[in-house]
Amino acid sequence: MRSATRLLALVLAFMLQPFALQAQPVEIRITKQPGLLYLPMILMETGKLVEKHAVAQGLGEVRTNWVTFNSGGAATDALLSGNVDFVTSGASNLLLLWDRTKGGVKGVAACGGMPMYLLTRNPAVKTLADFTTKDRIAVPTIKVSSQATILQMAAEQQFGAGQAGKLDAITLQLGHPDATLSLLSPSSEVNSHFSLPPYQNIALKDPAVHKVLSSVDVFGGPVNNAIVFATAKFHDANPKVIAAVMAALADAMEMIKTEPRKAIDIYLTQVKEKVTAEELVAMLKEPGAVFDVAPVGMTKFATFMAKAGTLKTTPASWKDFFFAEAHALNGN
């Protein structure tokens, strides 16, 4: 309740701000989160790709400040309070802000999509029906993160219509690195984790941990579980910055597709995860992995969230909650 009240206060404060155009920023502030899913952001940061395209757009020299958050909830708070310009987080967080700000926040482009596994160390849990009140499932942000939303989708598939929130009571908020440590610790109350690469792959090396389900099974295919989004106010005031960020994203995606090993080698210079380059390259090629600026699976996300009552407004198309620059992309 406290987090929901805080979010509402931030939304109201955001909506009451004057919509005067801003001068082109000297500093561009972008968020990212831990995990292989955010590989494009790491490539953009290390390669100074935003700075490169900012110059091409005639903006001159700009400085990009990269801010790491362990959950989308904290990142969206920072966006609404004006402390960052671009957030990279789940589609569910984008939809929630688009709805609550009445279109004051929209998507810029997709960052990436990878299969996410629900893991547990409870040997009795084979399906969602086997979870009990004694279990605890870690998600990045309760109820509204991509993992929490997909868990609700899976619950409705397992238990029937109207049962999307059946497992909400046993979820708790924990960033992926800490959730992985907890999952691997027999003394921790957190015995399950809706994870993402490479954390789920690291956890599965422990014979006590097994997979309950994959997001690909729930969705019936790939979905972008990381989206770059911004406020309409910033977008309207800074079209050249938007263009520079989209071009930088496209460059990063191209490297992942054509030079995956080079992209992974760069990734490993920035993280401390105990996983080999070969393992990471294999994760990029796993069925359900997609690295493209075109957003995939957005309509399914929106339809489910509206049906569940999380959204008050049902978008007619994914284009309703993305800026016009993305509309020519092959999204769905």
C-alpha positions in Angstrom: 0.0 0.0 0.0 2.8 2.4 0.9 4.6 1.8 -2.5 1.3 2.3 -4.4 0.6 5.6 -2.5 4.1 6.8 -3.3 3.7 6.0 -6.9 0.4 7.8 -7.1 2.0 10.9 -5.5 4.8 10.8 -8.0 2.3 10.5 -10.9 0.3 13.5 -9.6 3.4 15.6 -9.1 4.5 14.7 -12.6 1.2 15.6 -14.2 1.1 19.0 -12.4 4.5 20.0 -13.8 4.4 22.7 -16.5 4.9 21.3 -20.0 7.3 24.0 -21.2 9.9 22.8 -23.7 13.4 22.1 -22.2 16.7 23.2 -23.7 18.7 20.4 -25.2 20.5 18.6 -22.3 24.2 18.5 -21.8 23.7 15.3 -19.8 21.5 12.4 -20.8 20.5 10.1 -17.9 19.6 6.5 -18.7 18.9 3.6 -16.4 19.8 0.0 -16.8 19.4 -3.2 -14.6 21.6 -6.2 -14.0 21.4 -9.1 -16.4 22.2 -10.2 -19.9 18.9 -8.8 -21.0 20.4 -5.3 -20.7 23.4 -6.2 -22.9 22.4 -3.5 -25.5 22.7 -0.8 -22.8 26.2 -2.0 -21.8 27.3 -1.8 -25.4 25.8 1.7 -25.7 27.6 2.7 -22.6 31.1 1.3 -23.3 31.0 2.2 -27.0 29.7 5.7 -26.2 27.1 5.1 -28.9 24.6 7.7 -27.7 27.4 10.3 -27.7 28.3 9.3 -31.2 24.8 9.7 -32.6 24.2 12.9 -30.6 27.1 14.5 -32.6 25.6 13.1 -35.8 22.3 14.8 -34.8 24.0 18.1 -34.4 23.8 18.2 -30.6 27.5 18.6 -30.1 29.2 17.0 -27.2 26.9 15.5 -24.6 27.6 13.3 -21.5 25.6 10.1 -20.9 25.1 9.2 -17.2 24.2 5.5 -16.8 22.3 4.7 -13.6 21.9 1.1 -12.4 18.7 0.0 -10.5 18.0 -3.5 -9.2 14.2 -3.1 -9.9 12.0 -1.4 -12.3 9.9 0.2 -9.5 12.8 2.3 -8.3 13.7 3.3 -11.9 10.2 4.4 -12.7 10.1 6.5 -9.5 13.3 8.2 -10.7 11.7 8.9 -14.1 8.5 10.5 -12.6 10.6 12.6 -10.2 12.7 13.9 -13.1 15.9 12.3 -11.9 16.5 10.4 -15.1 15.5 10.9 -18.7 15.2 7.3 -20.0 14.2 4.2 -18.1 15.0 0.7 -19.3 12.6 -1.7 -17.6 9.8 -4.2 -18.2 6.8 -3.7 -20.5 4.5 -3.9 -17.6 6.1 -0.9 -15.9 5.8 1.1 -19.1 2.1 0.2 -19.5 1.4 1.1 -15.8 3.0 4.6 -16.2 1.4 5.2 -19.6 -2.0 4.4 -18.1 -1.5 6.4 -14.9 0.0 9.5 -16.6 -2.7 9.4 -19.3 0.0 9.0 -22.1 2.6 11.2 -20.3 5.0 8.3 -20.5 5.6 6.2 -23.7 8.0 3.7 -25.1 11.0 4.7 -27.3 12.1 1.2 -28.5 12.7 -2.3 -27.3 15.9 -3.2 -25.5 15.8 -7.0 -25.6 13.8 -10.1 -24.8 15.0 -13.4 -23.3 13.3 -16.4 -21.8 12.7 -16.0 -18.1 12.5 -19.1 -15.8 10.6 -19.6 -12.6 13.0 -21.6 -10.5 12.7 -23.3 -7.1 14.8 -25.4 -4.8 11.6 -27.0 -3.3 11.7 -30.5 -4.7 7.9 -30.8 -4.1 7.1 -28.1 -6.6 6.6 -29.4 -10.1 3.9 -27.0 -11.3 2.3 -23.8 -9.9 -0.3 -25.9 -8.2 2.4 -27.3 -5.9 3.3 -23.9 -4.3 2.1 -23.4 -0.7 2.0 -20.5 1.7 5.4 -21.8 3.0 7.1 -20.9 -0.3 8.5 -17.5 -1.2 9.0 -16.4 -4.8 11.3 -13.4 -5.5 10.4 -11.0 -8.3 12.0 -7.6 -9.1 8.9 -5.6 -8.2 5.8 -7.3 -6.8 2.6 -7.3 -9.0 3.9 -5.0 -11.7 7.3 -6.3 -12.9 7.5 -8.4 -16.1 8.1 -11.5 -14.0 5.2 -10.7 -11.6 2.9 -10.1 -14.6 3.9 -13.3 -16.4 3.5 -15.2 -13.1 -0.1 -13.9 -13.0 -0.6 -15.0 -16.6 0.7 -18.4 -15.7 -1.5 -18.6 -12.6 -4.6 -17.9 -14.7 -3.6 -20.6 -17.2 -3.1 -23.0 -14.3 -6.0 -22.2 -12.0 -8.6 -20.7 -14.4 -10.2 -17.3 -15.1 -10.1 -14.8 -12.2 -7.2 -16.5 -10.5 -4.3 -14.4 -11.8 -3.4 -13.1 -8.3 -3.5 -16.5 -6.6 0.3 -16.5 -6.0 0.7 -12.8 -5.3 0.7 -13.4 -1.5 3.9 -15.5 -1.6 5.9 -13.1 -3.9 8.3 -10.6 -2.5 10.6 -8.0 -4.0 14.2 -8.7 -4.5 16.7 -7.8 -7.3 18.0 -10.6 -9.4 21.6 -10.8 -8.0 20.3 -10.9 -4.3 17.4 -13.2 -5.3 19.9 -15.7 -6.9 22.0 -15.7 -3.7 18.9 -16.3 -1.6 17.7 -19.1 -3.9 21.1 -20.9 -3.6 21.1 -20.5 0.2 19.3 -23.3 2.0 18.8 -21.1 5.1 17.0 -18.3 3.1 13.2 -18.0 3.2 13.3 -17.3 -0.5 13.2 -20.7 -2.1 12.0 -19.6 -5.5 12.9 -16.9 -8.0 11.4 -15.7 -11.3 14.7 -15.0 -12.9 16.4 -14.1 -16.2 19.7 -14.8 -17.9 22.4 -15.3 -16.8 21.2 -15.6 -13.2 18.8 -18.5 -14.0 21.6 -20.3 -15.8 24.0 -19.9 -12.9 21.3 -21.1 -10.4 20.5 -24.2 -12.4 24.1 -25.4 -12.0 23.1 -26.2 -8.5 21.4 -29.7 -8.5 19.0 -28.5 -5.8 17.4 -26.0 -8.2 15.1 -26.8 -11.0 12.9 -25.0 -13.5 9.1 -24.8 -13.0 8.2 -22.9 -16.2 9.5 -20.6 -18.8 8.0 -17.3 -20.0 8.2 -18.6 -23.5 5.7 -21.3 -22.6 3.4 -18.8 -20.9 3.5 -16.4 -23.8 3.6 -19.0 -26.6 6.7 -17.3 -28.0 9.2 -14.5 -27.5 8.4 -11.2 -25.7 10.5 -8.1 -25.1 10.9 -7.9 -21.3 13.0 -4.8 -21.4 11.8 -1.5 -23.0 13.4 2.0 -23.1 10.8 4.6 -22.3 10.6 8.3 -21.4 8.2 11.1 -20.6 6.3 12.8 -23.4 7.5 16.1 -22.1 11.2 15.1 -22.6 10.4 13.4 -25.9 8.7 16.5 -27.3 11.5 18.9 -26.1 14.3 16.7 -27.3 13.6 15.0 -30.7 17.3 14.8 -31.6 18.1 13.1 -28.3 15.4 10.5 -29.0 16.8 9.9 -32.5 20.3 9.5 -31.0 19.2 7.0 -28.5 17.2 5.0 -31.0 20.2 4.9 -33.4 22.5 3.9 -30.6 20.2 1.0 -29.7 20.1 -0.1 -33.3 23.9 -0.2 -33.4 24.1 -2.3 -30.3 21.5 -4.7 -31.6 23.5 -5.1 -34.8 26.6 -6.0 -32.9 24.7 -8.6 -30.9 23.4 -10.2 -34.2 26.6 -10.0 -36.2 29.4 -10.2 -33.6 27.9 -11.9 -30.5 31.2 -13.0 -29.1 32.6 -9.5 -29.3 29.4 -8.2 -27.6 29.8 -10.8 -24.8 33.5 -10.1 -24.3 32.5 -6.4 -23.7 29.8 -7.5 -21.3 32.2 -9.6 -19.3 34.5 -6.6 -18.8 31.6 -4.8 -17.0 30.1 -7.6 -14.8 31.3 -10.0 -12.1 29.1 -12.9 -13.0 30.6 -16.4 -12.8 29.8 -17.6 -16.3 31.9 -18.2 -19.4 31.7 -16.3 -22.7 30.7 -19.5 -24.5 27.8 -20.0 -22.1 26.6 -16.4 -22.6 26.8 -16.6 -26.4 24.6 -19.8 -26.2 22.1 -17.8 -24.1 21.8 -15.2 -26.8 20.9 -17.9 -29.3 18.4 -19.7 -27.0 14.9 -20.0 -28.5 12.8 -17.1 -27.4 15.8 -14.7 -27.3 15.2 -11.5 -29.4 17.4 -8.5 -29.7 15.7 -5.9 -31.9 14.4 -2.4 -31.5 11.0 -3.5 -32.6 8.8 -4.3 -29.5 7.4 -7.8 -29.5 4.5 -9.2 -27.4 3.3 -5.8 -26.2 -0.3 -6.4 -27.2 -0.5 -9.6 -25.1 0.9 -7.7 -22.1 -1.5 -4.9 -22.5 -4.5 -7.1 -23.0 -3.8 -9.2 -20.0 -3.1 -6.2 -17.7 -6.4 -4.5 -18.8 -8.3 -7.7 -18.3 -6.8 -8.1 -14.8 -7.8 -4.6 -13.9 -4.2 -3.3 -13.6 -4.8 -0.9 -16.4 -7.8 1.4 -16.4 -7.4 2.1 -20.1 -7.1 -0.6 -22.8 -4.8 0.5 -25.6 -6.2 -0.3 -29.1 -2.7 -1.1 -30.3 0.9 -1.2 -29.1 1.5 2.0 -31.0 -0.8 3.8 -28.4 1.9 3.5 -25.8 5.0 4.0 -28.0 6.1 7.3 -29.5 5.6 7.9 -33.2 9.2 7.3 -34.1 8.7 3.6 -33.2 5.5 3.1 -35.2 7.3 2.1 -38.4 9.0 -0.8 -36.6 7.6 -4.3 -37.0 6.2 -4.5 -33.5 3.2 -6.3 -32.1 
